Amino acid sequence: MSKPVKAMLRKELVNRLQGVESLAVLSLTGVAGGDNNRLRSQLREKNIRITVVKNSVARQALDEVGLADAGELLDGPCALVTGGDNVVVVVRELLEQRKAIPSLEVKGALMESEIFGPDRVEELSNYPTREEAVANLAGQIKSPGSQLVGALLGAGARLAGIVKAIEDRAEKAPAD
């Protein structure tokens, strides 16, 4: 491949990676053509893109966009997987697809400048997404608040009951 062609490919890859903060690296070695097409189609529906490119060109492009750490995951034939809501969703989807395509290999991922190698991909898939983390936090904040409101309302209801009972007794009592 000539230098001008590599430069054009690198420039195109840099354009695709602009704004990307995390990505996964995948090996499609041994994946049949039909499975590859189905995989790409299903991922495209979820706004996830697979880009196969020469590792040296990918390393240069990753370096240009500030994702140079992901270059250490590039070993052998690789594809960069980007998109989705975040890399946790991407990795979960890739692991789900691996059930149908056993030869699919998730080589790792980069999230917030942390490398998750093949041995930590399962761990990454168990991380909560941003939406899940916000929901968990909201639930944790809401729980003590609802307990406090319940305690205040419970004591207030008892006090109102006592006042009502005294009032009822006063109405029933004969006037002197």
Backbone as ProteinMPNN parsed JSONL, in Angstrom:
{"seq_chain_A": "MSKPVKAMLRKELVNRLQGVESLAVLSLTGVAGGDNNRLRSQLREKNIRITVVKNSVARQALDEVGLADAGELLDGPCALVTGGDNVVVVVRELLEQRKAIPSLEVKGALMESEIFGPDRVEELSNYPTREEAVANLAGQIKSPGSQLVGALLGAGARLAGIVKAIEDRAEKAPAD", "coords_chain_A": {"N_chain_A": [[0.861, -1.17, 0.0], [0.644, 2.173, -0.886], [2.214, 5.198, 0.346], [0.631, 7.608, 0.017], [-1.949, 6.481, -0.158], [-2.192, 5.205, 2.33], [-2.08, 7.485, 3.921], [-4.46, 8.743, 3.167], [-6.315, 6.851, 4.107], [-5.723, 6.925, 6.847], [-6.452, 9.569, 7.423], [-9.205, 9.47, 6.886], [-9.988, 7.628, 8.857], [-9.292, 9.057, 11.157], [-11.182, 11.115, 10.948], [-13.522, 9.585, 11.358], [-13.114, 8.823, 13.981], [-13.224, 11.13, 15.454], [-14.271, 12.747, 18.345], [-14.799, 10.377, 19.62], [-14.556, 8.654, 22.627], [-14.197, 6.238, 23.764], [-13.671, 2.787, 22.9], [-13.962, -0.486, 21.399], [-12.016, -3.406, 20.619], [-11.874, -5.85, 18.185], [-11.66, -9.18, 16.902], [-12.184, -10.566, 13.818], [-11.396, -12.87, 12.701], [-11.866, -15.967, 11.222], [-14.601, -15.754, 11.188], [-17.456, -16.432, 9.395], [-18.549, -15.245, 6.153], [-21.362, -14.714, 5.869], [-22.148, -14.646, 8.565], [-20.628, -12.477, 9.367], [-21.813, -10.39, 7.883], [-24.424, -10.438, 8.988], [-23.785, -9.811, 11.654], [-22.69, -7.196, 11.398], [-24.937, -5.874, 10.392], [-26.823, -6.164, 12.483], [-25.481, -4.811, 14.51], [-25.31, -2.282, 13.355], [-27.959, -1.45, 13.475], [-28.085, -0.751, 16.096], [-26.586, 1.462, 16.193], [-23.84, 0.976, 16.162], [-20.582, 0.723, 14.95], [-18.337, -1.144, 12.915], [-14.982, -1.083, 12.055], [-12.586, -2.137, 9.925], [-9.168, -2.021, 9.615], [-5.774, -1.529, 8.688], [-3.354, -2.296, 11.168], [-1.133, -0.555, 11.675], [-1.925, 1.839, 10.496], [-4.218, 2.299, 11.986], [-3.117, 2.646, 14.556], [-1.722, 5.073, 14.194], [-3.851, 6.819, 13.621], [-5.365, 6.571, 15.982], [-3.565, 7.653, 17.776], [-3.529, 10.303, 16.88], [-6.073, 11.199, 17.596], [-6.028, 11.085, 20.301], [-6.321, 8.628, 21.549], [-4.3, 6.817, 21.978], [-3.598, 4.79, 23.768], [-5.238, 2.633, 23.19], [-3.964, 1.431, 21.14], [-2.333, -0.631, 22.026], [-3.954, -2.835, 22.121], [-4.168, -3.723, 19.599], [-3.375, -6.38, 17.886], [-2.511, -8.607, 15.581], [-5.029, -9.485, 13.088], [-7.439, -7.021, 13.289], [-10.393, -5.18, 14.284], [-11.892, -2.039, 14.75], [-14.365, -1.067, 17.029], [-16.942, 1.107, 17.406], [-19.29, 3.529, 18.726], [-22.772, 3.225, 19.672], [-24.356, 3.66, 22.909], [-22.401, 3.748, 24.892], [-19.151, 2.318, 25.638], [-19.562, 0.141, 27.295], [-22.1, -0.818, 26.641], [-21.533, -1.54, 24.015], [-19.613, -3.594, 24.377], [-21.173, -5.43, 25.827], [-23.038, -6.1, 23.852], [-21.359, -7.227, 21.897], [-20.4, -9.468, 23.284], [-22.779, -10.824, 23.574], [-23.339, -11.376, 20.897], [-21.264, -13.097, 20.419], [-22.137, -15.489, 21.401], [-23.672, -16.562, 19.371], [-21.825, -16.54, 17.355], [-19.179, -18.199, 17.699], [-16.458, -17.929, 16.94], [-15.911, -15.279, 17.056], [-13.932, -12.821, 18.525], [-13.423, -10.8, 21.25], [-11.068, -8.53, 21.734], [-10.467, -6.557, 23.53], [-10.999, -3.398, 25.26], [-11.203, 0.187, 25.439], [-11.811, 2.469, 27.903], [-12.382, 5.546, 29.256], [-9.589, 6.145, 29.321], [-8.635, 3.798, 30.38], [-7.427, 0.575, 29.916], [-9.01, -2.39, 29.025], [-8.236, -5.532, 28.824], [-8.427, -8.747, 27.075], [-8.9, -10.483, 29.184], [-10.333, -8.954, 30.954], [-12.669, -8.162, 29.79], [-15.188, -9.313, 30.285], [-15.582, -8.367, 32.874], [-15.829, -5.618, 32.354], [-18.234, -5.654, 30.937], [-20.019, -6.007, 32.963], [-20.098, -3.62, 34.266], [-22.035, -0.777, 35.241], [-24.061, 1.114, 32.958], [-24.101, 4.619, 32.122], [-26.727, 5.558, 32.459], [-27.829, 3.512, 34.029], [-26.243, 3.772, 36.321], [-26.967, 6.343, 37.191], [-29.667, 5.88, 37.759], [-29.416, 3.998, 39.853], [-28.128, 5.606, 41.76], [-30.069, 7.581, 42.163], [-32.068, 5.995, 43.308], [-30.775, 5.231, 45.665], [-30.539, 7.688, 46.914], [-33.188, 8.412, 47.171], [-34.296, 6.466, 48.873], [-33.469, 6.806, 51.734], [-34.667, 9.297, 52.046], [-37.404, 8.776, 51.636], [-37.845, 7.115, 53.809], [-37.449, 8.918, 55.889], [-39.554, 10.739, 55.423], [-41.674, 8.981, 55.813], [-41.333, 8.385, 58.54], [-41.766, 10.922, 59.662], [-44.398, 11.447, 58.8], [-45.711, 9.29, 59.966], [-45.411, 9.767, 62.741], [-46.701, 12.232, 62.826], [-49.266, 11.463, 62.041], [-49.996, 9.825, 64.197], [-50.015, 11.736, 66.25], [-52.057, 13.411, 65.313], [-54.162, 11.604, 65.518], [-54.308, 11.272, 68.303], [-55.007, 13.864, 69.096], [-57.507, 14.044, 67.855], [-58.873, 12.021, 69.23], [-58.948, 13.127, 71.809], [-60.467, 15.358, 71.285], [-62.877, 14.143, 70.491], [-63.611, 12.909, 72.916], [-63.983, 15.156, 74.445], [-66.246, 16.252, 73.256], [-68.149, 14.302, 73.838], [-68.245, 14.269, 76.549], [-70.223, 15.147, 79.429], [-71.547, 18.379, 79.803], [-70.613, 20.604, 82.34]], "CA_chain_A": [[0.0, 0.0, 0.0], [1.497, 3.353, -1.009], [2.109, 6.19, 1.419], [-0.541, 8.473, -0.148], [-3.163, 5.716, 0.153], [-2.213, 5.068, 3.789], [-2.397, 8.805, 4.476], [-5.901, 8.964, 2.974], [-7.017, 5.961, 5.026], [-5.538, 7.456, 8.199], [-7.256, 10.786, 7.526], [-10.607, 9.039, 6.97], [-10.179, 7.017, 10.172], [-9.267, 10.155, 12.132], [-12.502, 11.76, 10.861], [-14.5, 8.704, 11.997], [-12.849, 8.714, 15.418], [-13.366, 12.425, 16.118], [-15.301, 12.742, 19.375], [-14.888, 9.068, 20.267], [-13.793, 8.625, 23.869], [-13.967, 4.848, 24.125], [-13.898, 1.867, 21.791], [-13.614, -1.892, 21.61], [-11.224, -4.001, 19.554], [-12.493, -7.129, 17.876], [-11.045, -9.982, 15.854], [-13.179, -11.248, 12.991], [-10.737, -14.021, 12.09], [-12.643, -17.198, 11.306], [-16.036, -15.478, 11.101], [-17.946, -16.651, 8.027], [-19.054, -14.04, 5.489], [-22.768, -14.488, 6.228], [-22.182, -14.228, 9.976], [-20.057, -11.13, 9.402], [-22.848, -9.467, 7.394], [-25.488, -10.366, 10.009], [-23.231, -9.089, 12.796], [-22.618, -5.772, 11.067], [-26.305, -5.376, 10.247], [-27.429, -6.07, 13.809], [-24.796, -3.744, 15.24], [-25.668, -1.008, 12.728], [-29.274, -1.082, 14.018], [-27.857, -0.19, 17.433], [-25.661, 2.573, 15.981], [-22.484, 0.522, 16.457], [-19.866, 0.542, 13.685], [-17.1, -1.923, 12.891], [-14.062, -0.583, 11.047], [-11.386, -2.958, 9.774], [-8.11, -1.208, 9.025], [-4.426, -2.007, 8.988], [-2.997, -1.898, 12.53], [-0.227, 0.601, 11.711], [-2.747, 3.012, 10.184], [-5.103, 2.492, 13.141], [-2.318, 3.224, 15.656], [-1.46, 6.484, 13.884], [-5.11, 7.557, 13.761], [-5.705, 6.593, 17.412], [-2.641, 8.603, 18.39], [-3.95, 11.655, 16.497], [-7.31, 11.598, 18.288], [-5.832, 10.995, 21.747], [-6.67, 7.3, 22.052], [-3.111, 6.01, 21.691], [-3.562, 3.635, 24.658], [-5.942, 1.53, 22.545], [-3.054, 0.805, 20.194], [-1.749, -1.858, 22.569], [-4.898, -3.931, 21.902], [-4.091, -4.105, 18.189], [-2.422, -7.463, 17.686], [-3.105, -9.483, 14.583], [-6.146, -8.859, 12.381], [-8.326, -6.369, 14.25], [-11.399, -4.216, 13.844], [-12.275, -1.081, 15.788], [-15.814, -1.027, 17.189], [-17.308, 2.362, 18.063], [-20.707, 3.895, 18.654], [-23.619, 2.828, 20.787], [-24.457, 4.66, 23.969], [-21.063, 3.795, 25.467], [-18.395, 1.1, 25.366], [-20.139, -0.97, 28.067], [-23.176, -1.343, 25.798], [-20.88, -2.171, 22.858], [-19.021, -4.856, 24.819], [-22.28, -6.349, 26.126], [-23.601, -6.565, 22.582], [-20.383, -8.114, 21.261], [-20.4, -10.734, 24.015], [-24.038, -11.486, 23.226], [-23.166, -11.872, 19.532], [-20.293, -14.187, 20.469], [-22.877, -16.729, 21.664], [-24.094, -17.079, 18.064], [-20.635, -16.637, 16.489], [-18.11, -18.548, 18.648], [-15.122, -17.511, 16.5], [-15.785, -13.845, 17.313], [-13.066, -12.605, 19.685], [-13.313, -9.423, 21.738], [-9.681, -8.42, 22.195], [-10.381, -5.617, 24.635], [-11.694, -2.12, 25.109], [-10.641, 1.371, 26.087], [-12.851, 3.307, 28.488], [-11.835, 6.579, 30.128], [-8.141, 5.961, 29.346], [-8.28, 2.531, 31.014], [-7.448, -0.556, 28.992], [-9.598, -3.642, 29.481], [-7.763, -6.572, 27.916], [-9.353, -9.865, 26.879], [-9.214, -11.086, 30.47], [-11.197, -8.054, 31.73], [-13.83, -7.758, 28.987], [-16.39, -9.733, 31.029], [-15.693, -7.42, 33.981], [-16.348, -4.37, 31.789], [-19.641, -5.828, 30.563], [-20.819, -5.954, 34.186], [-20.156, -2.24, 34.743], [-23.304, -0.134, 34.879], [-23.994, 2.211, 32.0], [-24.337, 5.901, 32.792], [-28.14, 5.618, 32.84], [-28.019, 2.588, 35.149], [-25.589, 4.354, 37.494], [-27.806, 7.458, 37.647], [-30.866, 5.291, 38.359], [-29.018, 3.437, 41.148], [-27.862, 6.72, 42.657], [-31.357, 8.182, 42.506], [-32.723, 5.08, 44.234], [-30.091, 5.307, 46.954], [-30.865, 8.984, 47.517], [-34.618, 8.425, 47.457], [-34.627, 5.531, 49.938], [-33.464, 7.437, 53.057], [-35.645, 10.391, 52.053], [-38.753, 8.23, 51.822], [-37.909, 6.636, 55.187], [-37.607, 10.103, 56.728], [-40.923, 11.215, 55.232], [-42.549, 8.005, 56.473], [-41.226, 8.574, 59.986], [-42.437, 12.179, 60.017], [-45.832, 11.293, 58.591], [-46.21, 8.335, 60.955], [-45.52, 10.48, 64.027], [-47.742, 13.251, 62.658], [-50.57, 10.789, 62.024], [-50.291, 9.424, 65.586], [-50.344, 12.954, 66.989], [-53.388, 13.833, 64.866], [-55.107, 10.651, 66.095], [-54.45, 11.594, 69.733], [-55.776, 15.12, 69.176], [-58.88, 13.71, 67.449], [-59.473, 11.267, 70.338], [-59.219, 14.089, 72.892], [-61.577, 16.184, 70.805], [-64.084, 13.314, 70.554], [-63.954, 12.76, 74.337], [-64.484, 16.463, 74.943], [-67.601, 16.429, 72.733], [-69.014, 13.328, 74.456], [-68.298, 14.508, 77.981], [-71.33, 16.034, 79.789], [-71.152, 19.758, 80.142], [-70.847, 20.904, 83.753]], "C_chain_A": [[0.908, 1.233, 0.0], [1.245, 4.334, 0.134], [0.906, 7.116, 1.234], [-1.857, 7.754, 0.194], [-3.292, 5.537, 1.668], [-2.592, 6.394, 4.449], [-3.886, 9.112, 4.323], [-6.716, 8.098, 3.929], [-6.929, 6.476, 6.463], [-6.411, 8.687, 8.412], [-8.741, 10.441, 7.669], [-10.903, 8.438, 8.342], [-10.163, 8.07, 11.275], [-10.616, 10.87, 12.133], [-13.572, 10.914, 11.551], [-14.353, 8.669, 13.514], [-12.964, 10.043, 16.166], [-14.525, 12.346, 17.121], [-15.47, 11.409, 20.078], [-13.998, 9.079, 21.504], [-13.473, 7.204, 24.315], [-14.294, 3.964, 22.931], [-13.537, 0.458, 22.208], [-12.81, -2.368, 20.407], [-11.665, -5.453, 19.417], [-11.666, -7.859, 16.83], [-12.146, -10.733, 15.129], [-12.592, -12.466, 12.297], [-11.585, -15.272, 12.306], [-14.144, -17.004, 11.252], [-16.46, -15.612, 9.644], [-18.544, -15.364, 7.468], [-20.495, -13.715, 5.86], [-22.916, -14.021, 7.663], [-21.669, -12.807, 10.131], [-21.109, -10.103, 8.968], [-23.977, -9.314, 8.405], [-25.027, -9.565, 11.221], [-23.217, -7.596, 12.531], [-24.007, -5.153, 10.963], [-26.967, -5.181, 11.613], [-26.779, -4.959, 14.627], [-25.16, -2.369, 14.673], [-27.024, -0.519, 13.244], [-29.154, -0.433, 15.39], [-26.832, 0.935, 17.389], [-24.224, 2.228, 16.399], [-21.81, 0.197, 15.124], [-18.604, -0.278, 13.879], [-16.246, -1.388, 11.748], [-12.82, -1.459, 11.037], [-10.351, -2.103, 9.046], [-6.766, -1.807, 9.439], [-3.99, -1.447, 10.351], [-2.099, -0.661, 12.586], [-0.992, 1.887, 11.427], [-3.656, 3.331, 11.367], [-4.337, 3.126, 14.304], [-2.051, 4.712, 15.422], [-2.722, 7.32, 14.098], [-5.512, 7.659, 15.234], [-4.824, 7.589, 18.153], [-3.079, 10.041, 18.101], [-5.186, 12.122, 17.257], [-7.222, 11.43, 19.805], [-6.228, 9.66, 22.358], [-5.519, 6.316, 21.858], [-3.04, 4.76, 22.561], [-4.228, 2.413, 24.026], [-5.051, 0.799, 21.554], [-2.45, -0.486, 20.714], [-2.682, -3.066, 22.423], [-4.82, -4.469, 20.48], [-2.983, -5.127, 17.993], [-3.062, -8.47, 16.751], [-4.247, -8.767, 13.882], [-7.175, -8.311, 13.368], [-9.34, -5.472, 13.549], [-11.704, -3.311, 15.029], [-13.803, -1.008, 15.825], [-16.15, 0.211, 18.003], [-18.815, 2.567, 17.968], [-21.466, 3.391, 19.853], [-23.69, 3.939, 21.817], [-23.113, 4.852, 24.662], [-20.402, 2.446, 25.255], [-18.941, -0.093, 26.153], [-21.251, -1.625, 27.258], [-22.59, -2.087, 24.606], [-20.326, -3.543, 23.257], [-20.112, -5.869, 25.161], [-22.858, -6.938, 24.844], [-22.646, -7.527, 21.88], [-20.337, -9.477, 21.958], [-21.682, -11.519, 23.744], [-23.936, -12.104, 21.828], [-22.207, -13.066, 19.487], [-20.974, -15.526, 20.763], [-23.301, -17.383, 20.356], [-22.912, -17.298, 17.128], [-19.432, -16.932, 17.39], [-16.714, -18.085, 18.23], [-14.884, -16.007, 16.68], [-14.968, -13.647, 18.588], [-13.011, -11.118, 20.031], [-11.94, -9.304, 22.382], [-9.517, -7.467, 23.364], [-11.143, -4.349, 24.331], [-10.923, -1.031, 25.837], [-11.803, 2.194, 26.591], [-12.189, 4.257, 29.478], [-10.348, 6.363, 30.39], [-7.707, 4.697, 30.086], [-8.457, 1.405, 30.005], [-8.056, -1.765, 29.692], [-9.197, -4.701, 28.458], [-8.772, -7.702, 27.812], [-9.783, -10.512, 28.188], [-10.167, -10.223, 31.304], [-12.445, -7.604, 30.969], [-15.134, -8.122, 29.696], [-16.647, -8.769, 32.187], [-16.303, -6.103, 33.49], [-17.822, -4.494, 31.441], [-20.56, -5.783, 31.773], [-20.885, -4.556, 34.788], [-21.527, -1.667, 34.409], [-23.075, 0.932, 33.811], [-24.268, 3.495, 32.76], [-25.774, 5.975, 33.291], [-28.427, 4.71, 34.029], [-27.411, 3.155, 36.428], [-26.416, 5.507, 38.06], [-29.067, 6.924, 38.333], [-30.553, 4.693, 39.731], [-28.793, 4.538, 42.169], [-29.162, 7.384, 43.1], [-32.113, 7.306, 43.502], [-32.102, 5.132, 45.611], [-30.393, 6.62, 47.664], [-32.317, 8.997, 47.974], [-34.974, 7.575, 48.68], [-34.573, 6.165, 51.329], [-34.477, 8.587, 53.154], [-37.051, 9.877, 52.283], [-38.917, 7.667, 53.227], [-38.124, 7.803, 56.144], [-39.032, 10.643, 56.632], [-41.904, 10.278, 55.918], [-42.528, 8.168, 57.98], [-41.939, 9.841, 60.426], [-43.945, 12.071, 59.879], [-46.437, 10.34, 59.615], [-46.41, 9.002, 62.307], [-46.609, 11.54, 63.952], [-49.128, 12.631, 62.669], [-50.959, 10.338, 63.419], [-50.718, 10.629, 66.41], [-51.737, 13.45, 66.605], [-54.456, 12.911, 65.438], [-55.361, 10.937, 67.565], [-55.296, 12.848, 69.905], [-57.239, 14.854, 68.849], [-59.589, 12.961, 68.577], [-59.818, 12.193, 71.492], [-60.414, 14.948, 72.523], [-62.891, 15.413, 70.893], [-64.538, 13.13, 71.998], [-64.557, 14.04, 74.877], [-65.913, 16.687, 74.463], [-68.594, 15.502, 73.445], [-69.194, 13.602, 75.961], [-69.466, 15.436, 78.319], [-70.816, 17.41, 80.202], [-71.48, 20.021, 81.594], [-71.427, 22.254, 83.942]], "O_chain_A": [[1.837, 1.32, 0.803], [0.206, 4.298, 0.793], [0.211, 7.393, 2.211], [-2.766, 8.355, 0.768], [-4.379, 5.699, 2.223], [-3.341, 6.413, 5.426], [-4.506, 9.67, 5.229], [-7.702, 8.565, 4.499], [-7.914, 6.469, 7.201], [-7.039, 8.832, 9.461], [-9.449, 11.045, 8.475], [-11.953, 8.708, 8.925], [-10.939, 7.982, 12.226], [-11.141, 11.197, 13.197], [-14.433, 11.451, 12.248], [-15.332, 8.507, 14.242], [-12.815, 10.076, 17.388], [-15.627, 11.924, 16.771], [-16.222, 11.322, 21.049], [-12.831, 9.467, 21.437], [-12.587, 6.99, 25.142], [-15.086, 4.335, 22.065], [-12.892, 0.239, 23.233], [-12.911, -1.806, 19.316], [-11.808, -6.177, 20.403], [-11.046, -7.231, 15.971], [-12.939, -11.446, 15.743], [-13.219, -13.034, 11.403], [-11.97, -15.59, 13.432], [-14.893, -17.98, 11.266], [-15.883, -14.975, 8.763], [-18.991, -14.5, 8.221], [-20.816, -12.56, 6.137], [-23.702, -13.12, 7.956], [-22.199, -12.026, 10.92], [-21.272, -9.068, 9.614], [-24.44, -8.202, 8.659], [-25.773, -8.743, 11.753], [-23.686, -6.815, 13.359], [-24.218, -4.024, 11.405], [-27.595, -4.153, 11.864], [-27.465, -4.245, 15.358], [-25.302, -1.404, 15.424], [-27.222, 0.682, 13.431], [-30.019, 0.343, 15.796], [-26.277, 1.319, 18.419], [-23.494, 3.073, 16.918], [-22.372, -0.502, 14.282], [-17.894, -0.129, 14.873], [-16.715, -1.254, 10.618], [-12.086, -1.518, 12.024], [-10.632, -1.535, 7.99], [-6.673, -2.513, 10.444], [-4.224, -0.277, 10.651], [-2.283, 0.193, 13.453], [-0.733, 2.915, 12.053], [-3.845, 4.498, 11.711], [-4.845, 4.035, 14.96], [-2.144, 5.515, 16.35], [-2.665, 8.4, 14.687], [-5.951, 8.718, 15.684], [-5.288, 8.286, 19.055], [-3.008, 10.9, 18.98], [-5.331, 13.313, 17.532], [-8.213, 11.608, 20.513], [-6.449, 9.575, 23.566], [-5.739, 5.132, 21.605], [-2.472, 3.756, 22.132], [-3.828, 1.281, 24.296], [-5.348, -0.332, 21.17], [-2.089, -1.356, 19.921], [-2.241, -4.203, 22.584], [-5.344, -5.545, 20.189], [-1.803, -4.781, 17.942], [-4.05, -9.114, 17.105], [-4.42, -7.561, 14.061], [-7.716, -9.055, 14.185], [-9.167, -5.07, 12.398], [-11.766, -3.765, 16.171], [-14.453, -0.9, 14.785], [-15.707, 0.356, 19.142], [-19.512, 1.87, 17.23], [-20.893, 3.156, 20.917], [-23.146, 5.025, 21.616], [-22.727, 5.976, 24.981], [-21.035, 1.522, 24.744], [-18.791, -1.233, 25.713], [-21.334, -2.851, 27.196], [-23.089, -3.146, 24.226], [-20.544, -4.532, 22.559], [-19.987, -7.045, 24.82], [-23.13, -8.136, 24.768], [-23.082, -8.536, 21.326], [-20.246, -10.513, 21.3], [-21.658, -12.748, 23.692], [-24.396, -13.224, 21.606], [-22.326, -13.936, 18.623], [-20.444, -16.581, 20.413], [-23.293, -18.608, 20.237], [-22.974, -18.128, 16.221], [-18.737, -16.005, 17.804], [-15.864, -17.869, 19.094], [-13.769, -15.527, 16.475], [-15.28, -14.241, 19.621], [-12.608, -10.29, 19.214], [-11.675, -9.892, 23.431], [-8.54, -7.555, 24.109], [-11.827, -4.226, 23.315], [-10.108, -1.296, 26.721], [-12.681, 2.58, 25.819], [-11.522, 3.827, 30.419], [-9.9, 6.394, 31.537], [-6.524, 4.543, 30.39], [-9.485, 1.295, 29.337], [-7.667, -2.116, 30.806], [-9.752, -4.757, 27.361], [-9.853, -7.627, 28.395], [-10.894, -11.03, 28.295], [-10.751, -10.717, 32.268], [-13.194, -6.756, 31.455], [-16.077, -7.331, 29.708], [-17.791, -8.399, 32.45], [-17.188, -5.544, 34.138], [-18.583, -3.545, 31.628], [-21.759, -5.545, 31.627], [-21.649, -4.326, 35.726], [-22.118, -2.036, 33.395], [-22.023, 1.569, 33.77], [-24.632, 3.451, 33.935], [-26.017, 6.404, 34.419], [-29.174, 5.083, 34.934], [-28.001, 3.033, 37.501], [-26.551, 5.632, 39.277], [-29.487, 7.451, 39.363], [-31.332, 4.859, 40.67], [-29.219, 4.418, 43.318], [-29.332, 7.708, 44.275], [-32.73, 7.819, 44.436], [-32.809, 5.084, 46.618], [-30.491, 6.652, 48.891], [-32.637, 9.53, 49.036], [-35.868, 7.94, 49.443], [-35.559, 6.073, 52.059], [-35.067, 8.819, 54.21], [-37.813, 10.475, 53.043], [-40.011, 7.728, 53.789], [-38.893, 7.693, 57.099], [-39.645, 10.967, 57.649], [-42.864, 10.733, 56.54], [-43.57, 8.099, 58.631], [-42.637, 9.845, 61.44], [-44.688, 12.546, 60.738], [-47.556, 10.559, 60.08], [-47.448, 8.828, 62.945], [-47.36, 11.727, 64.909], [-50.061, 13.199, 63.236], [-52.125, 10.451, 63.8], [-51.676, 10.552, 67.18], [-52.511, 13.862, 67.47], [-55.537, 13.37, 65.805], [-56.499, 10.856, 68.027], [-56.19, 12.895, 70.75], [-58.124, 15.395, 69.513], [-60.759, 13.221, 68.858], [-60.882, 12.053, 72.094], [-61.271, 15.228, 73.361], [-63.906, 15.962, 71.322], [-65.736, 13.19, 72.276], [-65.51, 14.02, 75.656], [-66.719, 17.26, 75.196], [-69.753, 15.87, 73.636], [-70.194, 13.199, 76.555], [-69.701, 16.408, 77.601], [-69.786, 17.548, 80.861], [-72.575, 19.669, 82.032], [-71.684, 22.663, 85.074]]}, "name": "protein", "num_of_chains": 1, "seq": "MSKPVKAMLRKELVNRLQGVESLAVLSLTGVAGGDNNRLRSQLREKNIRITVVKNSVARQALDEVGLADAGELLDGPCALVTGGDNVVVVVRELLEQRKAIPSLEVKGALMESEIFGPDRVEELSNYPTREEAVANLAGQIKSPGSQLVGALLGAGARLAGIVKAIEDRAEKAPAD"}
